[in-house]
Amino acid sequence: MHLSGWGPGWHHSDVINFLINEIRTEVEGEISDRSRLVDHLLDVRLAAADRPEMVITVDRLLVDMPGRTTVTNSWWTEALDELAAVASWVPTG
């Protein structure tokens, strides 16, 4: 995945949200290849390595991901919604 829209002056949370939105654009049909979704989650985990709440959420989604080879896109879009919600939370202190 290439982050072509990423640029100087972006905050780290902007990059994470951009990545989640880019992943969301690839959702088509009713099912997705499980290994591709795992790769996407690992990309998000890497981008958010300094955000413990994001890492915890990604790790839980990896464990809870249904299916052996495919995953319903309804589960995947809910997971992306959850990631976006957690990414938008700005830690204080």
Secondary structure, 3 states (H helix, E strand, C coil): CCCCCCCCCCCHHHHHHHHHHHHHHCCCCCEEEHHHHHHHHHHHHHHCCCCHHHHHHHHHHHHHCCCCCEEEHHHHHHHHHHHHHHHHCCCCC
